[in-house]
Amino acid sequence: MNDLTGWLYSRLQLPVLDKTGITGLFDIELPAFPLRGGPDATIQAMRETLGLDLQTQHGTAESLIIDHVEQPKVN
């Protein structure tokens, strides 16, 4: 499931959190997914092909923000 969440993140450009509790390795074959339709089309395709119910939720996430950069000082 960890690899699947990574793939979904790269496809959706949204954070993906696995709450299934499923462990282990699985051989998943995915058909061609729609190139259009955005996240909703991908979520629908995952539901139809794998039976996974993906839900969008709002929440907080930790972020690293770089707000200032300086040249290093020469010693």
Number of C-alpha atoms within 10 A of each C-alpha: 17 14 10 13 14 15 13 19 14 12 13 15 11 11 12 18 13 12 7 8 6 9 8 6 9 9 5 9 8 10 9 7 12 11 9 9 10 12 15 13 14 19 18 17 18 18 13 11 12 11 10 13 11 15 7 12 6 5 5 6 6 5 6 5 6 6 5 5 6 5 5 6 5 4 3
